[in-house]
Amino acid sequence: MISYSAIYSIIALRVKEFFTEYQYSLLAPITTNILFILVFLTIENYYSLSIDSKSFVQFIAPGLIIMIVAQESYDNPSVTLVNMKQIGSLDDWLIAPISRIEILISLLISSIIIGFIIAICNLIILSFLIDIKIINYVFFCYYLIIVIIFFACLGCFVGILFNTWDTQSTFSNFFVTPLNFLSGTFFSITYMPENFKFILYYNPYYYVVTFFRSCFDDEFIFHVDQNVYILSFIFVSFIITAYVYFKGYSIIK
């Protein structure tokens, strides 16, 4: 039987912690994106850059939004779990009348809520600096949820299996950050050398960023095969993470 009250309690706790630590959880990513936009606005005005018939800043702005959401979706659950292990409070969750899978679901749902808050706040702030607005709200939410689920699963995976901040930072520096920068956030695939295009062609996150960017255009085309590829990748990542939580391993006491 699903313990809805326990799931709600964990979600409420994590959302409350998010707002309590707003300096780090909300203001920091917003400030980062503002700095990115200001730098690229200066570069664009100086060099008159444009990509795919739009200004350079309008091109990268959606990528910046989804990039910061991805980073926070990984950091939030992984930092929470590692910190709880450090202070010993994770045992309180494990002995409570809630299964490990329900804990995972709670972490994912709270990550989705937090990710949407960060995305909307970033979008509102950036709209004062550049001309950007959502055209397709349905797919905006759809691709945002996909990104949050994948990176939150990664954060839950790292947070539950490892005990140190070094490991958490290592995954962030050597996987999350490169994945963000090699997703077409700051460039179009048409400008890449032919020998390196395979990096994006086989990267499902690249298609997510591309489709998410299309939500801000008048013309949006839904490609079934590429979206099946994306969903398959997300499904596999969720199954692996859920299996780790279900088995527990020796790391979960």
BAKE-356343 format. One record per atom (N, C-alpha, C): x, y, z. Coordinates in steps of 0.05 Angstrom, whole numbers, padded with zeros to 5 digits, always signed. Last residue first. Layout:
<recs>
XYZ;...
</recs>
This chain:
<recs>
+00433+00025+00096;+00432+00010+00121;+00404+00008+00132;+00459+00022+00035;+00434+00030+00048;+00431+00013+00073;+00503-00003+00017;+00506+00025+00023;+00482+00036+00038;+00492-00054+00002;+00503-00051+00029;+00505-00021+00037;+00428-00052-00032;+00457-00057-00030;+00467-00050-00002;+00375-00040-00052;+00386-00028-00028;+00416-00029-00027;+00337-00057-00089;+00356-00076-00078;+00369-00066-00053;+00310-00008-00098;+00295-00032-00090;+00314-00053-00077;+00349+00027-00115;+00334+00033-00090;+00319+00008-00080;+00366+00001-00161;+00385+00006-00140;+00371+00011-00114;+00318+00003-00190;+00329-00023-00183;+00349-00020-00160;+00313+00058-00199;+00293+00044-00183;+00303+00017-00173;+00357+00065-00233;+00356+00079-00207;+00336+00065-00189;+00341+00034-00277;+00366+00028-00263;+00366+00040-00235;+00293+00059-00291;+00292+00031-00283;+00318+00024-00267;+00311+00110-00307;+00293+00107-00283;+00293+00079-00273;+00342+00097-00351;+00354+00110-00328;+00337+00108-00303;+00302+00075-00384;+00324+00058-00375;+00338+00070-00351;+00271+00121-00393;+00259+00097-00380;+00281+00079-00369;+00306+00154-00421;+00296+00162-00394;+00285+00138-00379;+00312+00124-00467;+00335+00130-00451;+00327+00138-00423;+00260+00124-00486;+00273+00099-00480;+00297+00103-00462;+00252+00178-00496;+00237+00165-00475;+00249+00138-00467;+00288+00185-00539;+00291+00201-00514;+00277+00186-00491;+00267+00151-00578;+00294+00147-00569;+00299+00161-00542;+00218+00175-00585;+00218+00148-00574;+00246+00142-00564;+00236+00223-00607;+00223+00224-00581;+00221+00196-00568;+00254+00205-00656;+00273+00217-00638;+00262+00218-00609;+00206+00186-00679;+00228+00168-00675;+00248+00179-00654;+00172+00233-00681;+00165+00209-00665;+00189+00192-00659;+00180+00299-00676;+00192+00276-00689;+00188+00251-00671;+00141+00354-00684;+00145+00332-00665;+00155+00307-00681;+00157+00419-00696;+00152+00394-00709;+00160+00372-00689;+00135+00485-00694;+00145+00463-00678;+00137+00437-00691;+00142+00551-00707;+00139+00525-00720;+00152+00504-00703;+00154+00593-00674;+00127+00591-00684;+00122+00564-00696;+00193+00576-00615;+00190+00584-00643;+00161+00580-00652;+00199+00554-00566;+00199+00583-00567;+00196+00594-00595;+00203+00501-00575;+00179+00510-00561;+00177+00540-00561;+00254+00493-00593;+00233+00496-00613;+00207+00505-00601;+00282+00482-00547;+00286+00508-00560;+00264+00514-00580;+00264+00430-00540;+00257+00450-00520;+00260+00478-00532;+00289+00406-00583;+00260+00407-00583;+00250+00428-00563;+00343+00412-00566;+00334+00422-00592;+00303+00426-00593;+00344+00386-00517;+00350+00414-00518;+00340+00426-00544;+00332+00334-00536;+00314+00347-00516;+00319+00377-00517;+00375+00323-00569;+00348+00325-00581;+00329+00339-00561;+00415+00321-00530;+00417+00341-00552;+00389+00345-00564;+00403+00277-00500;+00399+00303-00488;+00400+00326-00508;+00418+00234-00531;+00390+00241-00529;+00384+00268-00517;+00469+00231-00575;+00464+00243-00549;+00434+00250-00547;+00482+00219-00626;+00476+00196-00608;+00471+00205-00579;+00491+00269-00648;+00471+00251-00661;+00463+00228-00642;+00533+00291-00619;+00506+00301-00615;+00485+00282-00626;+00576+00261-00636;+00573+00266-00607;+00544+00275-00601;+00576+00264-00691;+00565+00239-00679;+00560+00242-00649;+00603+00309-00704;+00574+00311-00703;+00562+00286-00690;+00657+00307-00713;+00648+00308-00685;+00618+00309-00682;+00668+00308-00766;+00679+00286-00751;+00669+00285-00722;+00647+00357-00784;+00633+00332-00790;+00642+00309-00773;+00646+00410-00736;+00660+00394-00756;+00646+00367-00760;+00586+00449-00728;+00605+00431-00718;+00620+00417-00741;+00545+00479-00747;+00571+00492-00747;+00593+00474-00735;+00500+00450-00741;+00508+00456-00769;+00536+00468-00770;+00487+00449-00688;+00502+00426-00699;+00512+00431-00727;+00500+00510-00655;+00483+00494-00672;+00500+00471-00684;+00513+00525-00585;+00520+00524-00613;+00500+00507-00628;+00501+00520-00532;+00514+00544-00540;+00520+00545-00570;+00474+00470-00529;+00464+00493-00515;+00475+00519-00526;+00489+00422-00550;+00480+00442-00568;+00468+00467-00555;+00510+00390-00512;+00482+00385-00519;+00471+00405-00539;+00557+00395-00484;+00557+00380-00510;+00529+00373-00519;+00545+00419-00437;+00560+00435-00456;+00561+00421-00483;+00518+00378-00409;+00505+00403-00415;+00518+00418-00437;+00558+00340-00406;+00533+00333-00420;+00518+00358-00427;+00597+00366-00374;+00602+00360-00403;+00577+00354-00419;+00564+00368-00325;+00573+00392-00339;+00580+00387-00368;+00555+00312-00314;+00533+00331-00317;+00542+00356-00333;+00609+00290-00315;+00587+00279-00330;+00565+00300-00335;+00648+00315-00285;+00657+00298-00307;+00634+00285-00323;+00623+00345-00246;+00643+00358-00262;+00650+00342-00287;+00586+00310-00222;+00577+00335-00233;+00597+00347-00252;+00618+00268-00206;+00597+00262-00226;+00587+00288-00238;+00649+00297-00168;+00662+00284-00191;+00641+00279-00213;+00613+00312-00129;+00625+00333-00146;+00638+00321-00171;+00603+00262-00107;+00581+00278-00118;+00591+00299-00137;+00654+00248-00090;+00641+00232-00111;+00618+00248-00124;+00662+00287-00051;+00681+00284-00073;+00668+00269-00097;+00626+00278-00012;+00621+00301-00030;+00639+00299-00054;+00608+00209-00002;+00626+00232+00001;+00618+00254-00019;+00578+00163-00010;+00576+00176+00016;+00591+00203+00018;+00535+00132-00058;+00560+00142-00049;+00557+00161-00025;+00483+00116-00070;+00505+00096-00071;+00531+00106-00059;+00449+00159-00066;+00443+00136-00049;+00466+00116-00049;+00470+00198-00100;+00466+00204-00072;+00462+00180-00055;+00469+00173-00151;+00495+00181-00138;+00492+00185-00108;+00413+00168-00157;+00431+00145-00159;+00458+00150-00145;+00395+00220-00152;+00386+00200-00133;+00404+00175-00133;+00420+00242-00198;+00426+00252-00171;+00418+00233-00149;+00395+00211-00238;+00424+00210-00235;+00432+00220-00207;+00343+00228-00230;+00350+00200-00227;+00379+00197-00223;+00349+00282-00243;+00342+00275-00216;+00348+00246-00210;+00360+00277-00297;+00381+00286-00280;+00375+00282-00250;+00310+00255-00315;+00335+00242-00320;+00357+00251-00301;+00271+00291-00295;+00270+00263-00287;+00297+00250-00292;+00285+00339-00322;+00286+00337-00293;+00287+00308-00283;+00276+00325-00376;+00303+00333-00367;+00306+00329-00336;+00221+00316-00374;+00239+00295-00383;+00267+00300-00373;+00200+00366-00359;+00197+00343-00341;+00216+00320-00348;+00214+00394-00405;+00225+00402-00379;+00223+00379-00359;+00183+00371-00443;+00212+00367-00445;+00226+00376-00419;+00131+00386-00423;+00138+00358-00429;+00169+00354-00429;+00130+00442-00421;+00128+00426-00396;+00138+00398-00400;+00135+00451-00477;+00153+00464-00458;+00154+00448-00432;+00092+00425-00497;+00117+00412-00500;+00139+00425-00484;+00053+00463-00478;+00051+00434-00473;+00078+00421-00475;+00066+00513-00499;+00067+00508-00470;+00067+00478-00463;+00095+00541-00549;+00082+00516-00544;+00086+00508-00515;+00118+00592-00540;+00097+00588-00560;+00081+00563-00555;+00145+00636-00493;+00138+00608-00499;+00115+00608-00519;+00194+00686-00509;+00168+00678-00499;+00161+00650-00509;+00240+00739-00510;+00236+00710-00508;+00209+00704-00496;+00283+00787-00518;+00256+00781-00528;+00253+00750-00530;+00317+00801-00456;+00316+00795-00484;+00287+00788-00492;+00307+00820-00404;+00332+00826-00417;+00332+00821-00447;+00259+00802-00386;+00264+00830-00383;+00289+00839-00397;+00263+00748-00393;+00245+00762-00411;+00248+00792-00408;+00295+00731-00352;+00308+00734-00378;+00290+00750-00398;+00257+00728-00311;+00279+00747-00309;+00291+00752-00336;+00223+00687-00331;+00212+00714-00325;+00235+00735-00324;+00258+00644-00335;+00245+00654-00358;+00234+00682-00354;+00273+00636-00281;+00293+00644-00301;+00280+00656-00326;+00222+00621-00261;+00236+00645-00250;+00257+00655-00270;+00214+00574-00290;+00195+00597-00293;+00208+00623-00283;+00257+00542-00272;+00254+00548-00300;+00236+00573-00304;+00248+00538-00216;+00273+00550-00227;+00270+00559-00256;+00199+00512-00217;+00202+00539-00204;+00226+00553-00214;+00212+00465-00242;+00193+00483-00255;+00195+00511-00243;+00246+00442-00203;+00256+00448-00230;+00238+00468-00245;+00211+00434-00161;+00233+00453-00158;+00244+00461-00185;+00178+00394-00183;+00167+00419-00173;+00188+00441-00172;+00216+00355-00194;+00200+00366-00216;+00189+00393-00208;+00234+00343-00143;+00253+00354-00163;+00238+00367-00186;+00189+00320-00121;+00198+00346-00110;+00218+00359-00129;+00188+00274-00153;+00166+00293-00155;+00174+00320-00144;+00236+00249-00137;+00232+00257-00165;+00210+00278-00168;+00229+00240-00083;+00251+00257-00091;+00247+00266-00120;+00184+00205-00085;+00182+00231-00071;+00204+00250-00080;+00207+00162-00111;+00185+00176-00124;+00182+00204-00111;+00244+00146-00071;+00253+00154-00098;+00232+00171-00112;+00208+00131-00031;+00227+00152-00026;+00238+00164-00053;+00184+00089-00057;+00167+00112-00050;+00185+00136-00044;+00226+00054-00057;+00216+00064-00083;+00199+00088-00078;+00232+00043-00003;+00253+00058-00016;+00244+00069-00043;+00170+00055+00033;+00189+00038+00019;+00210+00056+00005;+00154+00074+00099;+00154+00081+00070;+00176+00065+00057;+00153+00082+00157;+00135+00064+00142;+00132+00074+00113;+00224+00092+00171;+00196+00101+00171;+00179+00082+00154;+00275+00076+00165;+00259+00061+00185;+00230+00070+00186;+00292+00112+00126;+00293+00083+00120;+00277+00067+00140;+00289+00162+00149;+00273+00156+00126;+00270+00126+00122;+00328+00156+00189;+00300+00163+00197;+00281+00157+00174;+00375+00149+00161;+00363+00126+00175;+00334+00131+00183;+00389+00200+00146;+00377+00183+00126;+00364+00158+00138;+00416+00226+00186;+00387+00229+00186;+00374+00212+00165;+00472+00229+00189;+00459+00206+00199;+00428+00207+00199;+00503+00268+00165;+00493+00274+00192;+00477+00251+00204;+00516+00242+00118;+00537+00254+00134;+00528+00259+00162;+00467+00228+00097;+00485+00207+00105;+00506+00218+00123;+00448+00279+00085;+00433+00263+00105;+00450+00239+00114;+00484+00293+00045;+00484+00308+00070;+00469+00292+00092;+00470+00257+00005;+00497+00256+00016;+00498+00270+00043;+00416+00274-00004;+00422+00247+00006;+00450+00245+00018;+00423+00328-00021;+00406+00321+00001;+00413+00294+00013;+00456+00323-00066;+00466+00337-00042;+00450+00330-00018;+00421+00294-00099;+00447+00282-00091;+00458+00296-00067;+00376+00328-00106;+00373+00302-00091;+00400+00291-00083;+00405+00376-00128;+00386+00376-00106;+00383+00349-00092;+00438+00365-00172;+00449+00373-00147;+00430+00369-00123;+00402+00352-00214;+00422+00332-00205;+00431+00340-00177;+00373+00398-00218;+00358+00372-00214;+00377+00350-00205;+00412+00435-00229;+00399+00436-00202;+00383+00410-00197;+00424+00420-00281;+00445+00420-00261;+00432+00420-00233;+00375+00427-00307;+00388+00400-00306;+00408+00399-00284;+00367+00482-00301;+00348+00463-00289;+00360+00435-00286;+00409+00500-00332;+00410+00506-00303;+00390+00488-00288;+00393+00481-00382;+00419+00473-00371;+00419+00478-00341;+00345+00507-00393;+00344+00478-00388;+00371+00468-00376;+00365+00559-00397;+00344+00553-00378;+00344+00523-00372;+00402+00555-00439;+00411+00563-00412;+00391+00556-00391;+00368+00542-00481;+00388+00523-00472;+00399+00529-00445;+00339+00590-00487;+00325+00565-00478;+00345+00544-00468;+00385+00624-00502;+00370+00628-00478;+00354+00604-00469;+00410+00616-00552;+00421+00602-00529;+00404+00604-00503;+00378+00647-00587;+00383+00619-00593;+00392+00604-00567;+00379+00698-00567;+00353+00684-00569;+00356+00654-00573;+00433+00708-00576;+00423+00706-00548;+00396+00692-00548;+00436+00709-00632;+00452+00690-00617;+00440+00686-00589;+00374+00717-00667;+00397+00727-00654;+00411+00706-00637;+00359+00673-00723;+00352+00688-00699;+00377+00698-00685;+00374+00639-00765;+00356+00662-00770;+00346+00676-00745;+00414+00606-00741;+00388+00595-00750;+00367+00618-00752;+00444+00657-00706;+00444+00628-00711;+00416+00620-00719;+00488+00714-00704;+00461+00702-00707;+00464+00673-00714;+00525+00772-00682;+00522+00743-00686;+00493+00735-00689;+00555+00821-00680;+00530+00818-00696;+00525+00789-00702;+00597+00832-00646;+00603+00816-00671;+00578+00812-00688;+00574+00865-00607;+00600+00872-00619;+00605+00858-00645;+00526+00842-00593;+00526+00869-00602;+00552+00877-00616;+00546+00791-00576;+00528+00793-00599;+00527+00822-00610;+00575+00805-00530;+00589+00793-00553;+00572+00796-00578;+00534+00825-00498;+00557+00842-00505;+00571+00832-00530;+00503+00779-00494;+00491+00803-00506;+00513+00822-00515;+00538+00746-00467;+00532+00740-00495;+00518+00763-00509;+00538+00772-00416;+00563+00767-00431;+00557+00763-00461;+00484+00770-00403;+00498+00796-00405;+00523+00793-00421;+00476+00714-00400;+00461+00730-00420;+00475+00757-00424;+00510+00699-00357;+00513+00688-00384;+00501+00706-00405;+00486+00729-00316;+00513+00735-00324;+00519+00724-00352;+00437+00703-00314;+00438+00732-00320;+00465+00739-00330;+00453+00652-00298;+00441+00656-00324;+00441+00685-00333;+00471+00664-00246;+00489+00652-00266;+00478+00656-00294;+00425+00683-00221;+00448+00701-00225;+00467+00690-00246;+00396+00635-00220;+00386+00658-00235;+00408+00678-00241;+00428+00602-00187;+00424+00596-00215;+00414+00618-00232;+00424+00636-00138;+00449+00629-00150;+00446+00621-00180;+00370+00639-00123;+00383+00663-00132;+00409+00657-00147;+00359+00583-00111;+00344+00598-00131;+00359+00622-00142;+00395+00559-00076;+00378+00542-00093;+00364+00557-00115;+00421+00599-00047;+00436+00579-00062;+00420+00565-00083;+00379+00630-00027;+00403+00643-00036;+00420+00624-00054;+00340+00595-00008;+00336+00608-00034;+00361+00621-00045;+00331+00558+00033;+00358+00563+00024;+00358+00576-00004;+00276+00557+00036;+00291+00566+00059;+00320+00574+00051;+00261+00534-00012;+00255+00562-00007;+00270+00574+00016;+00281+00482-00003;+00289+00497-00027;+00284+00527-00023;+00255+00466+00043;+00284+00470+00044;+00294+00487+00021;+00204+00461+00021;+00208+00480+00042;+00238+00487+00044;+00213+00418-00014;+00205+00444-00025;+00210+00467-00005;+00225+00379+00024;+00246+00387+00005;+00239+00414-00008;+00177+00375+00054;+00202+00381+00067;+00223+00392+00047;+00140+00360+00015;+00137+00386+00028;+00162+00394+00042;+00161+00309+00002;+00159+00330-00019;+00157+00358-00006;+00155+00283+00051;+00182+00287+00039;+00182+00309+00018;+00099+00286+00056;+00116+00298+00077;+00144+00303+00066;+00080+00256+00012;+00074+00285+00014;+00093+00299+00034;+00099+00206+00028;+00109+00218+00003;+00104+00248+00004;+00068+00199+00074;+00098+00200+00076;+00110+00213+00051;+00017+00198+00053;+00024+00219+00072;+00054+00222+00075;+00017+00154+00020;+00015+00180+00008;+00023+00202+00027;+00043+00097+00015;+00041+00115+00037;+00041+00144+00027;+00011+00043-00018;+00027+00068-00020;+00022+00087+00003;+00017-00024+00000;+00000+00000+00000;+00018+00025+00000;
</recs>
